[in-house]
Amino acid sequence: MATIHDVAARAGVSVTTVSRVMNDRGYISEATRAKVRRAMDELGYEPSEIARSLLRKQSHVFGLIVPTTAHPFFGELTHHVEAAACERGYKLMLCHSGFDASKERELLGLLARNRVDGIILGSHELDVEEYRKLKAPMASFDRRLSPDIPWFTSDNEQGGRLAAEHLIERGCSRLIMVSGRYKPDMFTAGRASGFLQAARAAGVQADIVETVGDALDETGYPKLMARVLKQHPRADGLFFTSDLMAAYALRACAEAGWRVPERIKLVGYDDSGVSRWLQPGLTTIRQPLADMAALAVDCLVRQLEGIPLEPARPLPVTLVQRGTT
């Protein structure tokens, strides 16, 4: 396989001149350019992307860390981030943390060693100082890590409010929200706040049930949903922080003989593909994932180009009504 040194020898120029021709940098006469290109063609030389990156000091690759892509939401988020990066001329290096702090630390090191131009954080298991010390452009998904790390999100409080208001409008008077890990700085807190505020405003009873352990581990969902129905026999409206949870709840309702939507009504979150595959179709809160992904990529590009960032603004969500309400 030919090397850049072979090209330089065949063209009768220095390696530096070949590099300048490949990267279109510095003044090189057309005659010299023609000689170098002819030598590359004759030798079948293809410069590696790694070599180009080192010369440019830019990889044109962004890193994305998510807990998993097995979950429908993170699979769709990854799809939209990759599409948004491609539109801006960047490739995507995807990493899975599995909610494991030590693994996330290793992945950050891997991305740094591969000289990615920026990192989108969809997993947040480390102290903020560990992110800051990388000194790379970053954007955080759905969690505000620090004032100096930009973040992008949808309006989670609006989503919780829309879910509760819709259930109440459909005649529900005993509401339950089934949530993933509940932390003040995470999206679940915003959804819970909006949900509870809307219930209180209507004078309706509402409670929160948290998952135990890994909120994305669906192997525990059947027992969780059966427990929710058993412990809340008078509930008539359930709101879930993901469509996947709602899908398992729909099955639990069928097994318990609770007709949906006659006996109980369900609302999910995300409007992922699963919400359209179910029968009846799942009423859910739609997040504008494509817009959120484009916002995250734009945030990284702006940092690279030294363009001031606009203040973070949560993107609005919408309720999509289907058969479960």
N, C-alpha and C positions, 0 to 999 in steps of 0.2 A: 504494500500500500504506500503510495507516494506521500511524502511529507512536505512541509513548507520549505525545508532546506533543499529538497529535490527540485521544487519549482524555481527557487532562486538560482540554483546552479544551471538549470536548463535555460532560463531567461537571461542569465549573465548579469543578475542584479543582486542586491543584498536582501537578506531576510526582512529587514525593516521596510524596504521598498515594496516587497510582496504584501506585507501586512497593511501598508498604506493603501495599496490598490484594492485589497479585499474590503477594507473598511472605509474607503473613499475619504481618506484623511490626508491633509498636506498637499503640496503641489507636486504633481507627477505629470510628465509630458504624455501626450496621447500615444506617442510612439512607444514609450516605456510601458504604458498601460496595456497596449496591444500585445507586446512581447510577453508580459506576465500572463495575460488571459490565454494567449496561444499555448504557453507552457502548461498552464493548468488544464487546458483541454486535452493536450497531447498526453499528459500523464494521468488524466482522469482524476485530478485532485479535487476533493470536496472539503473545504475548511469546516472543522467541527464547530458546533454551536458553542461548546465550552471555550474553544480558543477565541472565538469572536467575543464572547462575554468578557473574558479576561482583558482583551484589548480595549473593549468599550468601557470596562468597569461597570457594566450593567448587564444583567442576565435576561431581562425581559421575561422574567418568571415571577409570579406571585405565589406565596404559600398560603394554604388554607388549612386550618386545624379545626376539626369537628369531632364530637364524641364518637360518632358512627355514621355511616351512610346506609346502614341497614334500616334505620328508622325512616319512614317516608318523608318526613319534613326535611331532615338533613340531606337526604338524597336529592330532593328537589332544590334545596338551597344550593348545593354543590353544582347542580346542572346550571342554574342561573348565574352563579358566580363565574363559572368557566366560560359561559357565553358572553358575559359582560367583559371579562378579561380579554377574550379573543377579539372582540370588537375594538378594543383599545390597543391591540398588537401584543398582548401578553399571553403566555402559557400559564398553566396552573399546576402546582405541585400539591397534591392532596395528602393529608396526614390524619390519622384517627387516634384519638387519645384514650377513648374508653373511660372517661372520667377518672383517669389515673394521673396524679400529679407528677410522679416520677417519669412516666412515659411522655407526658406533655413537655417536661423539661428536656428530655432527650430529643423530642421532635423539634423544639425550638433551636437546639444546637445543630441538628441536621439541616434545618433551613438556613441557618446562619452560615454553615460551612459550604452550602451550595450557592451562597451569594444571591439569594432571592432578593428582588428589589423591594418587596413589601410583604407584610403578613396580615391576613384576616383571621381574627380570633373568634371562632365559634365555640371554643372550649376555654374555660377560665378557671383552672384548678390551682394556679400559683399566686404568690404574693405579687403585688403590682411592681415591686422593684425588680423582679426577675424579667418582666417584660421590658421595663425601661432600660435596663442595662444593655439590651441588644442594639439600641440606638438605630433602629430601622423604622421606616414608615410602617404604621400599624393602623388597623381599624378593628374595633371590637363589636361583635354582633350581640345585640340584646342585653348587654350589661355594661354599665358605666364603671370602668376600672379606675380611672383617674382623669382629672381635668385636662391633662396633657396627652391623653390617648383618645383620639376621636372615636365616636361610636355611632352606630346606626341601628334603628329599631322601628317598629310600627307602634301605633298608639295602643298599648296593652290595656290601659285603663278604659279607653273607649271600647275595646273588645269585650272586656268583662261586663261593662255597663250594657252594651247592646245585647249580650246573651241573657242577662237577667231581665231586662225590659221585655225582650221577646217572649221569654217563658211566662212572664206575668201577663202579658197581653193575650197569651194563648190559654190563660185560665189557671196557671200553676200558682200554688200558695205555700208550698213547702219545698224550698230549693236547696240543692246540694252542689257545691263545686268540688270536683275531684282534681287535685293539683299535684304537680311534680314537686320537687324540692322547693321549699318556701324560704326565700331569703330576701331581706329588704332591698337589695340592689339587683335582683333578678326579675325577669319578665313576669314570673308568677305573682309577685307582689302587686304589680300594676293591675293585672287581671283580677286578682282577688279584691283589690280596693274598689275598682269600678263595679264589680259584681255586688259586693256588700253595700256600697252606697246606694245603688239602684234599688236593692231589696228593702233597705231601711226607708228610703223615700216613699216606697209604696206600702210600707207597713207589713211586709212579707217576711216570714222566717227564712233565714238562710244560714247554712253552715259550710265549713271548709273541711275536706278530708284530704290528707296528704298521703302520697305513696310512701312505702317503706323501702329503703335501699335505692337501687338505681332506677330512676324514673323512666329510663328508656328501655329497660329490660322487660319485654312483653311477656316473658315466661311467668311473671308474677301477676299479670293482669287478671286472669280468670278468677283466682282466689280473691283478689282485691275487689273486683266488681260484685262477686257473690256476697262478700262481707258488707259492702256498701248497701246493697238491697236488704240484707238481713238486719243490719243495725238501724236502718232508716225506712221502716215499713210504710210510713205515711208520706214519704217523699213522692212528689209528682212532677218534678222538674230537675234534670241533672245537666250540669255544665262541666265539660272536660277541657283540660289545657292542651289536649292533642286529639286529632281525629282517630288515632289508633286506639287510644283509651276508650273513646266513645264506641268504636267498633266492637271491642270486647264487652262493653256494657250492653250493647244491643243483643249480643248472644246470651249474656247472663239474664237479661230480661225474658228472652224466649224460653230459657231453661226454667225460670221461675214462674212462667205463666203470666208475666206482666205484658199486656199488649201495648205496643208502641204504634201510634202516639196516644191511643185511647186511655190507657192506665197511667202511663208516664211518658214524658217528652224528653228528648235528648238534644243537646247542642254541643258540637265539637269545636275544634280550633285549627286553623291553617288552610282549610279547603284543599287538602292534599288529595291525591288520586283516590285513596280509600273512601273518601266521603261520597264519591260518585259511583263506586262499585257496589256499595251496600244496598240491601233491599229491606226496608225502605231506604231511600237516599238520605244521607245525613245532613241535617241543618248544621251550619258551621259558620265560623268567623273567618273570612278570607283575608290573609295577609298579602300585601303586594310584593311577593318575593322577587320578581324580576326587577322592580324599582329599587328594592332594598339592596339587591346585589349590585346593580349599576351604581348606586350611591356609595357603596363600600369601595368598589374599584376606582371610582372617580376620586374618592378621598385619598387613596394611595397615590394615584397619578398626580394629584395636586401637590402632595407632599414632596414627591420626587422633583417636580418642576418649580417648587418654591412659590406656588400660588396660594394665597391665603384661603383657609378653609372657612366655609360658611358655618354658622352655629348649627348644632345638631337639632333636627326637628323630627319628631316622630311622624311617620307616614300614616295616613288614615286607613282604617280597616272597614270592611263592610260585612253585613250579615247576609248569608245565602240561605234562603229557606228551602228545605226539601221535606221529605216524608216523615221525618222523626218528630216534627212539631205540627 
